[in-house]
Amino acid sequence: MNRKLTMPILFMAILLVGIVAGIVIHKFEVFPYKIVRSAFSSVIHSKPVIKNEATKEQSPFYDLWSIGIKEGSSPFELFEPANFSNPVISAKDITDVNTSYVADPFMIIDNDMYYIFFEVFNWDTYQGDIGYAESKDGYQWNYKNIILDETFHLSYPYIFKWQNEYYLIPESHEDLSVRLYKAVSFPDKWEYLGNILSGYHYIDPSLLRYNEKWWLFVASTPDDGVMNLYYSSNLSGEWKAHPMNPIVKLNKQINRPGGRIFIYNDQPYRLAQDGYIEYGQQVFAFEITELTEKTYSEKIVSEKPIVTRSGKGWNAAGMHHVDLHNIGDKWIGVTDGKKYSDINNKSLKQVSIPKVH
């Protein structure tokens, strides 16, 4: 065969084999998937070098996020309580670590006491830990201490109760895992039970018990606008990827979980943070209209976000999380607010949210 003809054919064959191999490695996460993914992420998400003379007050992250309370007669119409001033927890309230900001609050009510578990960004280690605060009325909060401190970043402490035991799954994407913890002595003593999922940068894992199964919604990093769904019959059993994955495709407005999945009028609703223009802008609610081992569909509740930036004060630049609870005749949401932004807030335009599925 002519040499000039052979070389292009050989090149195309090698290219085709490489493409097929790449698809197989990515889809089934076989060797060397973890090595390549971890190396790529370490380059994209490398931690900044902190100058020795810099202080946390000089950091753009200092007091960036804080925690507040919203309430309303509906989970979709939330307001600041009357005669009340947010935030209820900020960096200055944390006493046991050198803190830059607090965020991602989740609330539990136990024996007439209110507890919030949240990310505490530790300036000394430059990573998130998990701390908690308690309250007698849900409005006046007292910080207690750090309950989880690993060698990697933790955030988004999704706490829930199952069969009279408390469990917690924080975000631990730097560990390439979704880790499961159980309370040995609630609220401040926890033990690590193992991983629900491993081998990927799972972001903001959000759990739902529905129709006798567990459902886990996760985004990923680098943030490519994708959300995946997994399910299992047992919390610590085998987890399977949903056949419709990714259930959100290439859409940074709605792919990343933004708080607890909740039930309203017997229907599940998921919360999605909008990161299209800038990280941490606002949160939208979606009604999950179909959820089976083979199918998934959802619809947006309203193009009006349930929490969003205010343009001034503690949440001037954004809100990216809310945990909603029905208490008596009202809904209470613990949320977080972003004080300032690199982008002029007045120039940020509201963008329409596309219908999905």
N, C-alpha and C positions, 0 to 999 in steps of 0.2 A: 504494500500500500504506500501511496505517496506520503513522504514524511510531513509535508506541509498540511496534508489532510488529517494525518494521525494525531498531531499535537493538539489541535482544537477539540477533537473528539475525546481525547484522553482528559483534557482539562475539564470539559463539560461533564464527563463521567465522574471525575473526582469531586467536582462541585456538587453534583447531584447526590453523591454518597454522603458528602458533608452535610448537606441540607437535611437529608433523611435522618442521619445520625443525630443532628441537633434537635430535630423535632422529637425523636424517640427519647433522648436524654431529658429534654424539658418536660415532656408529657408524663413520663414514668419515673422521673427523678432518679435515674440510675447513674452509676459512676461515669464521669466525674462531676455530676450535677452540683452536689453540695460544695465542692471545692471551688468550682467556677463561680457559683452564685455568691458564696461568701467573699471571695476575692473581689468580685465586681462591686458588691455592696460596700466593702471596706474602703474602696476608692471613692465611690459616690458619696458615702455617708461618713467619711472620716471625721473624727472629732477635731475641732479647732485647737490650735496651740494657744494656751493661755499664758500671757506674759506674767512674770512673777510680780510685777508692780501693779497689775490690774486688780481692782476690787470688784466684788459682786455688784456694788452700786454703780460702777462704771460700765457694767455689762449691759448690752441691749436686752438681755433676758430678765434683768432685775425687776421684780414685781410686775412682770408682763401679764401674768395670769393670776386671777384670784377667784374665790368661790362665793356664790350668792344664792339667794332664794327667790323663786317665782311661784305664783299660785293663781288658780282660777277655777271656775265652775266646770271647765272642760280641759282636757289635756292639750287642746289645740288653741286655747285662748288664755295665755299666761301673762300676768302682770306682777310688778313688784308690790309686795304687801303694803297696805296703807300705813302711814306713819312709821315707815321702816327704812333703814339705810343699808344698802349693800356696799361692799362685800361683807360676808360674815366671817370669812377666814382668808388671810393673806399671808405673805411671806413673814411679816413681822410677828405673827402669832406662833411661829414654829420655834421652839426653844431648845431642842436637842440636837439639831444639825444646822450648819450654816446654809441657809435656804435662799434660793434665787426666786422661785415662784411656786405656787400650788395650782393644781388643775385636776380635771377628770374625776369629779366627785360621784360616788355611789352611796346611797343611803339605805339603812336597815333600821327597822323599829323592833325593839325587843324589850318585853316587860316594861312598857310605857317609857322607855328611854330611846332617844334617837341617836344614831351613829352615822357619821360620814367617813368613808374611806376614800383616800385621794392620793394623787401623785405629789410628792415633795421633791422638787428638783434640788439636789445636793450640790452646792457650789464647789465644795472641796473635792468631791469625786467626779463632778461633772456628769452626773447621771441621776435618774429618778429612783427614789425609794417610795415605799408605801407607808403612809401615816394615817392616823384617825383622830377624830374629835367626837365629843358627845354633847348632848343637849337634853334638857327636860321638856322643852316645848317645841323644838324644831326651828327656833329663831335665834336664841342666844346660845352660842357654841363655845366650848372649852377644848382647846387642843390638848391631846394626851401625849402620844409618842409615836416613833417609828415602829412598825410591826414587821416589815419585810425589807431587808437590805441584802441584795445579792451582788455578785461581782460584775453584773451587767445591768443595763437600764431596765427599770420597771415603771409602768404607768397603767392607767385604765383598769383599776382594781374591781373587776366585775364580781361583786359579792352576791350570793344567793343562798337560800335555805332549801334543803332537800332531805326529807325523812328525818326532820328534827335536828339536822346537823347543818352547820354553816360551812360553805365552800367559797373559794375565791380563785378566779383565773385572771391574773394581771396580763397586760401586754408584756412580752419578753422576747421581742423579735431579734434582739442581739444574740440571744441564746438559740436562735433558730427553733423556737418551740412555742407551744401553748401549754403552760404549766398549771397543774391543779394543786391547790392547797386546801387543807381542812383545818378548822378551828379546833385546837386541843382544849383551849380555855377561852371562850369568846369574851371580849373582843380582841384581846391582845396577844394570844399565843397561838401560833399557826405552825403546821407541819407540811412539808412538801410530799405529795403522794406519788407524783410522776407526771409524765407528759401525756396530754390528750392527742396532740399532733407534734411532729418533729420534722426537721429538715428544710424549713422555709422561713422567710421573714413574715410571719403572720402579724397583722396590725389590727389593734382594737377588737380582739375576739369577743363576740357577743352571743350569749347562750339563751336558748328558749326551750322549755319543756312544753310540748304540744302534741296532742293525739298520740300519747303513750310513747313518744320518742324525744330524743334530744336533738336539737338543731343548732349548729354553730356557724355564725356569719363572720367572715374575716376579709379584710383588705390585705394588701401586700406592699412591700417596699423593695425597690424604688416604686413610688406611687404611679401606676400606669392606668389609673381609672378603672380598676377591676375589683370586683368582689366575688368571693367564692363561698359556697355553702357545703357543709358536711353534716352527716347525721349518724346517729348511733342509738341502739336500744338501751345501752348501759353507759352511764357517765364515764366509767373507766374501762369500757369495752372497746371493740373495734369501731373505728370511725371510717365512714365511706364518703368519697367525693360525690356530690350530686351530679347526675348525668347532664344537667343543663349548665354546668359551670363553663365560663363565669356567668353568674346570674345578672351581674351588671358589667357591661363591656365598655371600656374606654370612655368613661364619663366621670370626671373628677368632681362634678357637682353633687353626685348622689352615691358614690361607691363606698365611701368610708363610714363605718358605724359611728354614731354620735350619741350613744347612751343606751340605756336598758331597753330591750324589746318588751313591750307591755301589752296587756289584754284590755280591750275596751269594747263593751257590748258584745262580748264573746268572740271578738276578732283580734288577731295579733297585729301589732303595728311595730315597724322598725323605724329607727331614727337615723338620718343620714346627714353628715356634715358637708357643707359646701366649701370645697377648696379650690374652686375653678380660678378665681382671680388672685386670691391670696389665701394662704393656710388659715383656717379657723374663722370663717366669716359668719356662718349662720347654720341653723339646723332645720331640716324639713322632715315631715312625717309621711310614711308610706303605709297604707293598709295592705297587708299580705292577704291576697284574695284566694290563693291556692298554694298549698304546701304539702306535697307528697314525696315519696321516694323517687318519683319519676318526673314530677311537674313542679313548676314554681311560677307564680305571677304576682304582681303587686300593682298598686295605683297610688299616685300621689294624693294626699288628702287635700292640699291647697297649695297654690303657688306662693302663698304668704308663709314665710318661715315661722316656726313656733317660738324660736328665740333668734335674735339677730343683733348686730351692733347698734349702739344708740347714738354714736357721734360725740359722746362726752362721758367723762367719768370712768368708772371701773371697767365698763364694757364698751368703751368708745369705738374700738377697732374691730371687735368681733366677739362671737360666742360660738363654741364648737361642741358643746356637750350638754345634755340634760338627762337626769334620772327622775322619772315621774312616778308618783305614788298617789293612789286614791285614799284619802283620809277623811272619813265622814262624808260631808256634802261637798268637798272640794278636792282639787288636785294640787299637790305640792311638788315642785320640781327643784332639785338641787342642780345648779348649773355653774358654768365658769365664764368669766369675762376677760377679754383681752384689752389692755389699757391703751396701747399705742401700736403704730404700724409704720413700716417703711414706706408705705404708699399713702398719699393724702386721702383720707377717708371720704372727703367730699367728691373725689373723682371716681370713686368706686361705683360702678353702675350695677343696679339690680338686673340679673339676667333671668330669662324665662327658663323654667325647668321642663325638659322634654318628658313626654309620657314614655313609660317603659312597659315592655311586654304588652 
